[in-house]
């Protein structure tokens, strides 16, 4: 019979069969409504964070890989039961077993950050070396007590993540984009480019995509704006969602995609799959980085070209950031109207400039005037998002592209968010307003039976 082992504080020691007898605890009163659950956070989150810290200090983590789950459960169970007793946490026997299983799963999974991944109030996890972890909750950054034992521990967790999707990160390839099993997006930078130690950014994957109704509830836009955007999507108006990092571009793109008819064939192209389209006919494509020999890379531009051969009704690019912009414009101009993409820019006008620069990266012999003509004929609507200082993401502008005049892409703003001040709690005060301009594409929508009330565009009062 193979020998059993005890997970000691600094080594692995053989133990007898008798030493592995399960620990019996007398039942304790159950907690009917844990405070964490009332706050929308996983139960016992703070206790798990504390417990992980103690395990990091007192156990030899390398020994985890040498023990069976059964032996690990016995040894961790003993430690957890002592912790629960000392902290006077009211758990009965069944709850203690479940708590121990959760701690073990987390320690053998992604370690100290597992509780944060399970916390629905956390949208981003930012690791600044092994000793500093921040999270974003409701648009605000907060420091946490979560930490890793040392740099080697953090690197082991990082390598476990990237290896699962066939990627690597080391001194020869110190940057990587990857995806967790639940779809969350992760970016890693290690030495030598990360001077003080590994930097890890995790954008959590929402278990349920935001709908337009949910965006209305949180105040990202107003019903009149929502109705116009959804009508534009149904009417195959090609659209760009623009904004800065973390402004909610992908969230809005997901919400808008809900207005695409279920009869259409959609193809999505992303660096790391984040879109959650609900239609029945969706094909998902994802880029691939080069392998260890520097070969095998598949870029977005190649995916866009290939997607055009797959009979799509619309192409949705998660983020347009380079030469694929040229192929995207070609697709929009050749029978794939209603396609959608996002772009990093601070205003609709900046979005046009960035798009022009990205088309120029395609090394296609086109004059600036020809590029602008392509943009003006392909894109009809630009939706600008912004994350404000109070943490809220809002649609700050909806602009229509009306054509090219004097070699300048012409735009007219339809809706805008007007800031009016800040209240004592730091919340931005402002209102969504119509500019009085009526979109030209309303006539196109009317021909397919979609009518938007003219009153939506009157300058009377805030929307």
C-alpha positions in Angstrom: 0.0 0.0 0.0 1.4 3.4 -0.9 2.6 5.5 2.0 0.5 8.4 3.2 2.0 11.8 3.8 1.3 14.7 6.1 1.6 18.2 4.5 4.0 19.8 7.1 4.8 23.4 7.4 8.0 23.1 5.5 8.3 19.5 4.3 6.3 16.3 3.5 6.5 13.7 6.3 5.2 10.1 6.3 2.3 9.5 8.8 0.6 6.4 10.0 -2.9 5.3 8.9 -4.2 6.2 12.3 -3.0 9.8 11.9 -5.3 10.3 8.9 -8.6 9.6 10.8 -11.2 12.2 9.8 -11.7 14.9 12.5 -15.2 14.8 14.1 -16.7 18.1 15.2 -19.8 18.7 17.1 -22.5 20.6 15.2 -22.6 24.3 15.6 -25.6 26.6 14.9 -26.0 27.4 11.2 -25.9 30.9 10.0 -29.2 31.6 8.1 -28.1 34.7 6.2 -24.3 35.3 6.1 -23.4 39.0 6.0 -21.4 38.5 2.8 -24.4 37.2 1.0 -26.4 40.2 2.1 -23.7 42.4 0.4 -23.9 40.3 -2.8 -20.5 38.7 -2.1 -19.7 35.0 -1.6 -20.2 33.7 1.9 -17.1 33.9 4.2 -15.1 35.8 1.7 -13.0 37.7 4.2 -12.4 34.5 6.2 -11.1 32.7 3.1 -8.7 35.6 2.3 -7.3 35.4 5.9 -7.1 31.6 5.8 -5.2 31.7 2.4 -2.7 34.1 3.9 -2.1 31.8 6.9 -1.7 28.8 4.6 0.8 30.8 2.4 2.9 31.5 5.5 2.9 28.1 7.1 2.7 25.4 4.4 5.1 24.3 1.7 3.1 25.0 -1.4 5.3 22.8 -3.6 4.1 19.8 -1.7 0.5 20.3 -3.0 1.5 18.6 -6.3 2.8 15.5 -4.6 -0.3 14.6 -2.5 -3.6 13.0 -3.5 -6.7 15.1 -3.1 -7.8 12.7 -0.3 -4.6 13.4 1.7 -4.7 17.1 1.0 -8.3 17.2 2.2 -7.4 15.5 5.5 -4.5 17.8 6.2 -6.1 21.0 5.1 -9.3 19.9 6.9 -7.5 19.7 10.2 -6.0 23.2 9.7 -9.3 24.7 8.6 -11.2 23.2 11.5 -8.7 24.7 14.0 -9.1 28.1 12.3 -12.9 27.9 12.4 -12.8 27.0 16.1 -10.3 29.8 17.0 -12.2 32.4 15.0 -15.5 31.3 16.5 -17.1 31.0 13.1 -20.6 29.4 13.5 -20.6 26.5 11.1 -22.2 23.1 11.5 -20.4 19.9 10.4 -21.9 19.9 6.9 -21.0 23.6 6.4 -17.5 23.0 7.7 -16.9 20.2 5.1 -18.2 22.5 2.3 -16.0 25.3 3.5 -12.9 23.0 3.6 -13.7 21.8 0.1 -13.9 25.4 -1.2 -10.6 26.3 0.4 -8.9 23.3 -1.1 -10.3 23.9 -4.5 -9.1 27.5 -4.4 -5.6 26.6 -3.2 -5.2 23.9 -5.8 -6.8 26.1 -8.5 -5.8 29.7 -8.9 -4.8 30.2 -5.3 -5.5 33.4 -3.4 -7.4 35.1 -6.3 -10.0 32.3 -6.5 -12.3 34.0 -4.0 -12.1 37.3 -6.0 -13.0 35.4 -9.2 -16.1 34.1 -7.4 -17.1 37.5 -6.0 -19.8 38.9 -8.3 -19.1 42.4 -7.1 -15.6 42.4 -8.6 -15.2 43.4 -12.2 -11.4 43.6 -12.5 -8.5 42.1 -10.5 -5.1 43.9 -10.7 -2.0 42.2 -9.3 1.0 44.5 -8.9 3.7 41.9 -7.9 3.0 39.1 -5.5 2.4 41.4 -2.5 -0.2 43.8 -3.8 -3.6 43.0 -5.2 -6.3 45.6 -6.1 -9.9 45.0 -7.3 -12.5 47.2 -9.0 -16.0 47.2 -7.5 -18.7 49.4 -9.0 -16.2 51.4 -10.9 -13.9 52.1 -7.9 -10.5 50.6 -7.2 -9.9 49.1 -3.7 -6.9 47.4 -2.2 -7.3 43.9 -0.8 -5.6 41.7 1.8 -5.0 39.1 -0.9 -1.4 38.3 -1.5 0.9 35.5 -2.9 3.6 33.8 -0.9 6.4 35.1 -3.2 7.1 35.8 -6.8 7.6 32.1 -7.6 4.1 31.3 -6.2 2.5 34.0 -8.5 4.4 32.8 -11.5 3.3 29.2 -10.9 -0.4 30.4 -10.9 0.3 32.5 -14.0 1.9 29.6 -15.9 -1.0 27.3 -14.9 -3.4 29.9 -16.5 -1.5 30.5 -19.8 -0.6 26.8 -20.3 -4.2 25.8 -20.3 -4.8 27.8 -23.5 -1.5 26.8 -25.1 0.4 29.9 -24.4 3.6 30.7 -22.4 5.2 33.6 -20.5 8.9 33.8 -19.6 11.9 36.1 -20.2 11.9 35.4 -23.9 8.2 36.1 -24.2 7.4 38.4 -21.3 3.9 39.5 -22.3 0.8 37.4 -22.9 -2.9 37.7 -23.4 -4.9 34.6 -22.3 -8.4 33.5 -21.2 -9.5 31.8 -18.1 -11.8 28.7 -18.2 -14.8 31.0 -17.4 -14.0 33.4 -20.2 -12.3 36.1 -18.1 -9.5 37.9 -20.0 -6.0 38.0 -18.5 -3.0 40.0 -19.4 0.4 39.2 -17.9 3.8 41.0 -18.0 6.8 39.5 -16.2 10.5 40.3 -15.9 12.5 41.9 -17.6 9.8 44.3 -18.8 8.0 44.2 -15.4 10.8 45.7 -13.3 9.5 44.9 -9.8 7.8 41.6 -10.6 4.9 40.1 -12.4 1.9 42.4 -13.3 -1.4 40.7 -13.9 -4.7 42.2 -15.1 -7.9 40.2 -15.1 -11.1 41.5 -16.7 -13.7 39.2 -15.3 -16.2 37.6 -17.7 -19.8 38.5 -16.7 -21.8 35.3 -16.1 -24.8 37.1 -17.6 -24.4 39.8 -20.3 -25.9 43.2 -19.6 -29.1 43.8 -21.5 -30.2 47.3 -22.7 -32.8 47.2 -19.9 -30.0 46.7 -17.3 -28.0 49.6 -18.8 -31.1 51.8 -18.5 -31.4 50.7 -14.8 -27.8 51.7 -14.0 -28.2 55.1 -15.8 -25.8 54.4 -18.7 -28.3 55.9 -21.2 -31.9 56.9 -21.5 -34.8 55.1 -23.2 -34.9 57.4 -26.2 -31.2 56.7 -26.9 -31.7 53.0 -26.3 -34.6 52.8 -28.7 -32.7 54.6 -31.4 -29.6 52.4 -31.1 -31.6 49.1 -31.0 -33.6 50.3 -34.0 -30.3 51.1 -35.8 -29.0 47.6 -35.2 -32.3 46.0 -36.5 -32.1 48.3 -39.5 -28.5 47.1 -40.3 -26.9 50.5 -39.6 -23.2 49.9 -39.3 -21.9 51.2 -36.0 -18.7 51.8 -34.0 -18.7 51.8 -30.2 -15.9 54.1 -29.1 -14.4 54.8 -25.6 -11.4 54.5 -23.3 -10.2 51.5 -21.5 -12.8 50.1 -19.1 -15.5 52.5 -20.4 -18.0 49.6 -21.1 -17.5 49.2 -24.9 -17.9 45.4 -24.9 -20.8 45.5 -22.5 -22.7 47.9 -24.8 -21.8 45.8 -27.8 -23.2 42.7 -26.1 -26.4 44.6 -25.3 -26.8 46.0 -28.8 -26.3 42.5 -30.3 -29.5 41.4 -28.6 -31.4 43.4 -31.3 -29.9 41.4 -34.2 -32.6 39.1 -35.7 -32.2 35.4 -34.8 -32.4 34.5 -38.5 -29.0 36.1 -39.3 -25.6 34.3 -39.4 -23.1 36.2 -37.2 -19.3 35.8 -37.0 -17.3 37.2 -34.1 -13.6 38.0 -34.2 -11.7 38.7 -31.0 -8.2 38.6 -29.4 -9.8 37.0 -26.4 -13.4 35.8 -26.6 -15.6 38.0 -24.5 -18.8 38.5 -26.5 -21.9 36.7 -25.3 -24.2 36.7 -28.3 -27.5 35.0 -27.7 -28.5 34.3 -31.3 -28.6 30.6 -32.5 -26.4 31.1 -35.5 -23.0 32.4 -34.2 -19.5 31.4 -35.3 -16.7 32.5 -33.0 -13.1 33.1 -34.1 -10.1 34.0 -31.9 -6.6 35.1 -32.8 -3.5 33.0 -32.0 -0.1 34.3 -30.9 3.2 32.9 -32.3 4.5 29.7 -30.8 7.9 29.3 -29.2 9.6 29.2 -32.6 7.9 32.5 -33.6 5.6 30.9 -36.1 1.9 30.0 -36.3 0.5 33.5 -35.5 -3.0 34.2 -36.7 -3.9 37.9 -36.7 -7.3 39.6 -36.7 -6.9 40.7 -40.3 -6.5 37.1 -41.5 -9.6 36.1 -39.5 -11.6 38.9 -41.1 -10.5 37.8 -44.5 -11.5 34.2 -43.7 -14.8 35.3 -42.2 -15.8 36.9 -45.5 -15.6 33.4 -47.1 -18.0 31.9 -44.4 -21.2 33.6 -45.6 -21.8 35.9 -42.7 -24.7 38.3 -42.6 -22.7 40.5 -40.1 -19.2 40.5 -38.8 -18.6 41.7 -35.2 -15.0 42.5 -34.2 -14.6 42.7 -30.5 -12.0 45.5 -30.8 -10.6 47.0 -34.0 -6.9 48.0 -33.2 -4.9 47.6 -36.4 -4.7 46.7 -40.0 -7.9 44.6 -39.9 -9.8 48.0 -39.9 -9.3 48.0 -43.7 -10.9 44.6 -44.2 -13.7 45.6 -41.8 -14.5 48.7 -43.9 -14.5 46.6 -47.1 -16.9 44.1 -45.5 -19.3 46.9 -44.5 -19.1 48.4 -48.0 -19.7 45.1 -49.7 -23.0 43.6 -48.4 -22.3 43.2 -44.6 -24.1 46.3 -43.4 -25.0 46.3 -39.8 -21.6 45.0 -38.7 -20.3 46.2 -35.3 -17.0 46.9 -33.7 -15.3 48.8 -30.9 -12.4 51.2 -30.9 -10.3 53.0 -28.3 -10.8 56.7 -28.7 -11.8 59.7 -26.5 -14.4 61.2 -28.9 -16.2 60.4 -32.1 -13.9 62.6 -34.0 -10.8 60.9 -32.5 -12.4 57.6 -33.4 -12.4 58.7 -37.1 -8.8 59.7 -36.9 -7.8 56.4 -35.3 -9.7 54.5 -37.9 -7.9 56.3 -40.6 -4.5 55.5 -39.1 -5.4 51.9 -38.7 -6.5 51.6 -42.3 -3.1 53.1 -43.3 -1.4 50.2 -41.4 -2.8 47.7 -43.9 -0.1 48.8 -46.5 -2.7 49.2 -49.2 -2.0 52.0 -51.7 -4.8 54.4 -50.8 -4.7 58.2 -50.5 -5.9 59.8 -47.3 -9.0 61.0 -49.3 -9.8 57.5 -50.5 -9.5 56.2 -46.9 -11.8 58.9 -45.6 -14.3 58.1 -48.4 -14.3 54.4 -47.3 -14.9 55.4 -43.7 -17.7 57.8 -44.6 -19.5 55.3 -46.8 -19.1 52.3 -44.4 -19.8 53.7 -40.9 -23.1 55.5 -40.1 -23.2 55.7 -36.4 -20.6 56.3 -33.6 -21.5 55.8 -30.0 -19.1 57.3 -27.5 -18.7 55.9 -23.9 -16.9 57.3 -21.0 -16.1 56.1 -17.5 -16.6 59.1 -15.1 -14.9 59.8 -11.9 -17.8 58.4 -9.9 -17.2 55.0 -11.5 -20.3 55.0 -13.7 -20.1 54.3 -17.4 -22.3 56.5 -19.6 -23.1 57.1 -23.2 -21.8 60.6 -23.6 -22.4 61.1 -27.4 -24.3 59.5 -30.3 -23.1 60.9 -33.6 -24.1 60.2 -37.2 -21.6 60.2 -40.1 -23.2 62.1 -43.0 -20.6 61.9 -45.7 -17.3 63.5 -46.9 -17.0 67.2 -47.6 -13.8 69.1 -48.4 -11.9 65.9 -47.6 -13.3 65.9 -44.0 -15.6 63.2 -42.6 -18.8 65.1 -41.7 -20.5 64.2 -38.4 -23.6 65.5 -36.6 -24.3 64.8 -32.9 -27.8 63.5 -32.1 -27.6 62.9 -28.3 -25.1 64.0 -25.7 -24.5 63.8 -22.0 -24.1 67.3 -20.4 -22.2 67.4 -17.1 -23.6 69.9 -14.6 -21.5 69.4 -11.5 -20.6 67.0 -8.7 -22.7 66.3 -5.5 -21.1 66.1 -2.0 -20.7 62.3 -2.3 -18.7 62.6 -5.5 -21.5 61.5 -7.9 -21.5 63.2 -11.3 -24.6 65.4 -11.9 -25.8 65.8 -15.4 -28.4 65.0 -18.0 -28.8 63.3 -21.4 -30.1 65.7 -24.0 -31.1 65.8 -27.7 -29.3 68.2 -29.9 -32.3 68.9 -32.1 -30.7 67.1 -35.1 -32.7 64.3 -36.7 -30.7 61.4 -38.1 -30.7 61.0 -41.8 -31.0 57.2 -41.5 -34.5 57.5 -40.0 -35.8 57.5 -43.6 -34.0 54.1 -44.2 -35.5 52.7 -41.0 -39.0 53.8 -42.0 -38.8 51.9 -45.3 -38.5 48.6 -43.3 -41.2 49.5 -40.8 -39.2 51.0 -38.0 -40.4 54.4 -36.8 -38.8 56.5 -34.1 -40.9 59.4 -32.7 -39.8 62.8 -33.9 -40.2 64.1 -30.4 -37.2 62.2 -29.3 -35.0 64.7 -31.1 -36.6 67.9 -30.0 -34.7 70.2 -27.6 -37.3 70.7 -24.9 -35.8 69.3 -21.7 -33.4 66.7 -20.6 -34.3 63.2 -21.7 
